[in-house]
């Protein structure tokens, strides 16, 4: 059943608010750390949060689908920044810096997803069956 246009409009507005918050938090991080450190930090935290929300939906289903959409599509997509990571990688003058930037973003990001999956698993009751629908629910 399709959502009423007002509900869709409300969801779009909430995604916009989440995007505003995420992009401003990233900008704040850029003021506290070097550009490379700030991008690494927001990308790893974003991977952790996104992984948690995806696996939480699969294992426990406590976060409502619309809330998950607002956080993932709005907040986290604006917090994380693949484009800046790509530019930093392309502009790295030292090959060792290039390898470090790429390895840190991908390695720590993947590790964050695995850690968040474990956290989401702990929310699930041992007797509970997985929530229907997973991420798309």
N, C-alpha and C positions, 0 to 999 in steps of 0.2 A: 504494500500500500504506500503510495507516494505521500510525502510529508506536505502538509499545508504550506502554501507560499510564505505565510508569516513565520512559520517554524524554520523554513529554509533561510529566510532573511535574518532571523535571529541567530541562526548558526553561523551565517556568513559574517555578521557583525561580531560575534564572539571570536571567530577565527581572526578577524582583523585586530581585535583587542589583544588576543594572544600574540599575534605577529608583532604588534607594537611593543608589547612587553619583552618578547624574546630579542628583538633587534636592539632595543635599548639596553638590555642586560649585556648583550655582546659588546655594544659600544662602551659600556661601563668597564667591562673586562679589558678592553683595549686601552683604557686610561690607567689601569692598575698594573698591567704587565707589558712586556715587549709584545710586538705584533705576533711573532711566532708562538710565544708562550700563551697569549690570550686565545689565539685561534685553536691551538691544541687543547686548551682547557675547555672551551665551549664545545668543541667537537666531541671530546671524550665524555663530558657531562651529558651532552645531547644523545650520544650513543647509549649511555647507561639509561637515561630516562626513556628513550624510545624503546629500547629493548625491554625495559620493565613493563611499559604499557602494553606492548605487543604480547609478551609472555603472560602478563597478568590477565589479559583477555582470554588467553587460551586455558590457563590453569584455574583461575578463580572467578573471573568475570565480575569483580566488585566495582570497577569503574564503568560508568555508563558509556555506551557507544558514542553518543554526541560529545560527552566530555572528553573522551579519548581523541575524537576528531579535532576538537578545539586545541588540545595540548599538542598533538602530533603535527597537524597541518598548520596551525597558527603559531604557537609558541616555539616549539622545537625546530620547525623548519626555518624560523627567523633567527633563532639563537645560533644554530650551527651554520657553518659557511664552507661549503665545498669550493666555491669559486675563489675565495681568498686563499685557501689551502693550495689550490692549483697554481695560483699566481705566485705565492711564496715559493712553491717548488720550482716553478719555471725560472724565477729570478735568483734562485740560490747560486751564488758565484762559486762556491766550493762544492765539489762533488760529494764530499763527506756530509756537508750541511744538507744537501738534497736528500741523500739517503736517510739521514737522521729525521728530517721533517716527514718524509713519506712513511718511514718505519714507525715513527712515534704516532702519527695520526691513525694509520691503519692498525698497527699492533695494539695500541692502547684502546682504540675504539672497539676493536673486536673483543678484547679482554673485558671491556666495560659491558658489552652486550652479554657475554657469558656470565659475568657476575650478576647482572640484573636478572638474567634468567633464573639463576639459583635463588635469588631473593624472591622472585615471583613464585617459584615452586614452593617455597616455605609458607606462602600465604594459603596455599591449597590444603584443605583437609585431606588426610590420608585416605579417607573413605569416599571423597568426592570424585565425581567424574568430571572430565574437562568441560569447561563452559562451551556451549554450542556456538560455532561460528568463528571462534578465534578472533584475529585482528579485525576482520571485516564486520563483526557483529555490532 
